Amino acid sequence: MRLLTLLLATTMATMAAALRKVLVTGANKGIGKRIATRILTDVEDSFVYLGARDAGRGADAVADILAEYPQAEGRLELLELDTESDASVQAAAAKVDSLWGLCNNAGVGFGRTIADTLSPNYYGSKRVCQAFLPKVESRICNIGSASAPNFVSGLGDASLKAFFTSSDTSLEDLEKKLDEYSAAPDYEGVAYGLSKASLHVLTMQLQKAHPSLFINTCSPGYVLTDLTAGMGASKTPEQSNCHVAPLHILFGDDVAHGWYYGSDAVRSPLDVYRGPGDAPYESDTW
């Protein structure tokens, strides 16, 4: 009996070690929760760390998912994580041995100052990447937005457009530019698009620094969440295809390096909006 128990424990430990583990930040609701859920239901050998700033809301999300999808039992774990706190991110990273992939989803929407928008959307994602990159074996998916190419296309200065779309833009130069933006109040709602354009600069620089990994940005589509309430979005995360591009980046067989994908999981340009179903963007550079 003792031998059988030992063999069972060994087998379970081996199976757990074979699972592809993914951390999804901001996953206690909305798009993040949907991404976490679809990873568990669509990828049989997956394990999800459900990242949540509030442990109580995170625990509720875990319970909701397991109640609806009991087959995910043993493959889902809450990880308390506030992306705007160095201490919280470091504490969370210390609890994780290794990851197949990381999905940076946590962030804020419209209606905040430039500085308050950049804090989670750019600097928070950067903080998480820096802490967890040594543990990532394969993929990083940064959740961007079509607001990024819309922001860039609206820039009147050609040199600025090049700045926000070039893989040669260093993070040092980017953050100097962001300091300039942050010194001014938000104008015409650019803060969100700016933060997501900056996120893809981060993606490109991380890809250059870690060429063996697959590091990409994607738009989840225009989805009705707390961030977009009252702004015309009609489909909830459960009704939408917000998971399609993230799952492609995290688990797809033909994933590129350093690209921006539209919500249909097709390569899209950084300086002009490309709608789902439109022709793919083609370029020899990022």
N, C-alpha and C positions, 0 to 999 in steps of 0.2 A: 504493500500500500504506500509506504514511504517512497519507494522507487517510482511508482506511478505518479505520485504527487510531484516529485522532483522532475520527472520527464515532462509532465504537463506544464510546470512552471518554466522549464527551459524552452519548450515549444512556443509558449505564449511570449516569452521574452524575445525569441528569435523573430516571431511574426511582427512584434512591435518595432523591432529594429529595422525591419524591411520596409516599413511604411514610409512613404514620402511625406515628410512633415512640412507644413506651410504655416507661416504666421500671417494672419490678416489683421491689420490694425483698424481700429474704429469699426469693429465688427459686431457690436451689440445691437445695431439697428441698421435700417436702410440698405444701401448698396453693399456695404461691408458684410452685413449679415447674410445677404443673398449670395454673395460670392462664397462665403464660408460654407453655406448650405449646399450650394451646387458642387463645390469641390467634393464634399462628403458623399453626395448622391451620384455624382458622375464619374468619380475616380476611385475605384474600389480599394486601391492600395494607398489611399491618402490618410493623413492625420492633420487636423487643424488645431492650431493654437488660436483661440478667439481672443484677440486683443481688445481690451476695453479700459477706458480711463476710470470708470466707476465699477468697482467689483460687484456691487449689487445688481446693476443693470446687466453686467456681463453674465452673471450667474443666471439671471432670468432668461437671457438669450440662449444660453446653453440648454437650459431646461426646455425652452420652446422648441428648439431644433430637435432634441432627443425625443420629445413627446410626439413630434410629427414624423420623425425618421429614426425609429428605434435601432435601425441597422447601423447607425453611426455610433452607438455605444462603444466606448473604449477607443474611439478615434477622434475625440473632441475634448479639448481642455481649455479652461479659462486662463488667460494670462493678463493680469492687471498691468496696464501700460498707459502712461500719460506721455504722449510724444513731445510735449513741451517741457518736460522735466528731465534733466540729465540723470538725477538720482533714480527716478522711476524707470527710465529706459535701461540704465545699467543694471538695476535690480532684476528687471525682466530678462535681460540677456543672460544673466548669471544662472537663470533657471532652465535655460535651453542648451542642450549639448550640440545639436546640429539641426540644420534645416535643408530641405530640398529647395524651398523657395520662400520668398518674402513678398507680401503684397502690401504696399503702403497706400492705404485707403483713408486713414484718419485725416480730417481736415474740416475747414469751415467754408461757408458759401459767401453770398453777397451781403452788403450792408455793413461792412466793418471798415476800419481804417486800413491803409496799405500795410502798416506795421503789424497790426493785429491779424491780418490775413496771411501775410508771409510767415508769421511765427509758426503756425501748425502746417500750412500747406507746403512750404519750402523747407524752412529750418527744422521743423519736426520730422519730416521725411529724411532729411540729411542726417539728423541725429540718430534715427533708427537704423539707417543704412550703416553708419559708422560703427554702431554697437554690434550689429548682427552680421555684417559682411564676413567676418572671419569664420562664421558658422554656416554660411550659405554654400551649398554644393553646386547649385545649378542655375536658378532663376530669380530675378527680381522684377516685379511688376509695379510700376508707379502709376497710380490712378490719376490721370490728367483730365483734360476737358477740351471740348471744341472751343471753349472760351480762349484757349491759348492761341491757336492760329487766328482766331478773330481779333484778339488783342494785337498780334504781330501785324496782321494785314492793315490794321488801322493806324500803324505808326507811319508818320509822314516822312521820316528820315530813313533813307535807304541804308545808311550805315547802322542805324538802330535795328532795322529788320535783320541785317546780316549778323549783328551781335547776338540776337536772341535765337538764331537758327544755326549758328556755326559750332561745330565741335571743337573749334580752336578757342572758343571763349572759356577762359579759365574761371574756376569758382571764385578766385580772389577778385578778378575783374567784375564778375557778376555781382558779387556781394557789395562791392564799392558802388556799383550802379543801383543796387537795391537800397543802399543807404540814402542815395540821392532821392529816390522815389519816396522813401519812407519819411523824409523830412517834410514832405508836402501832404496835404489832405487828399483823400481819394477824390478823383475827378471823373465824372461820367462812368463810374462803376468799373474802372480799369483794374482795381486791386485783385480781383479773382483771376482774371485772365493773365495778369502779370505774374501772379504766384504760380500758375500752371505752366506758363511759358518758361519760367525759371526752373521749375521742376524738371522739364525735359533737358535743359542745359545740364542739370545735375545728372540726369540719366546718361547723357553722352559722355560726361567726364568720368563717371563711374565705369562705364563700359570700356573707355580707353585704359583705365587703370587696372581693370580686371577682365582681360580679353577672353579668358576661358569660360566666363559666365555669360548668361543670356540676360541682358538688362534692357528693358524696354518700358515705354510709356504707352498708355491707351486711354481713350475716352470710353466711359461706360454707356454713353448716350444721355439724352435728356430725360431724366427720370424724376418722378414725383416723390420727393423726400422732404424732410424738414428744411433742407437747404434751398429747395426750389418751390416750396408751397406758395401759391398765389402768383406764380410766374409763368403759368401756361403749360407746364408739364402735366401729362394726363395719365401716364402709366406708372403704377407703383413698381418697386423693384421686383415683386413677384410676377407682375404682368409683363415685364420688359425683358430685354435680352442683355441686361447690364452685366451679366456674368460671362458673356461669350468671349469678348476680347481678353479679359483677365485670365480665363481658363486656358485660352490658346497660348498666351505668353507663358503661363506657369507650367503647362503640360504638353503643349503641341509639339509635333515632330519637326516642323519646318519653320521654327522661330528664328528670327534674325538677331542681329546685335545692334542695339542703340537706336531702334526705330520708334516712331510714333504710329500707333495703330488706331484706326477709327473703331467705332463701336461694333462694326461688322467684322472685326479682326483682319482688316485689310490695311496695308500701309497707306498712310495719309501724310500730306505735306504739313510743314510747321508754320507756313506763312499765309495760308488761305484755307478756308473751310472746305472739306470734302465730305459729302453726305453718304450715308450707308447706301451701297449699291452703285455708287459712282465708280468710274475707272480707277484702278489703283495708281497711286503716286509712284513714279519711277525716277530714280536718281542713282548715280554712282557714288554719291556721298550721303552722309546722314542727313 
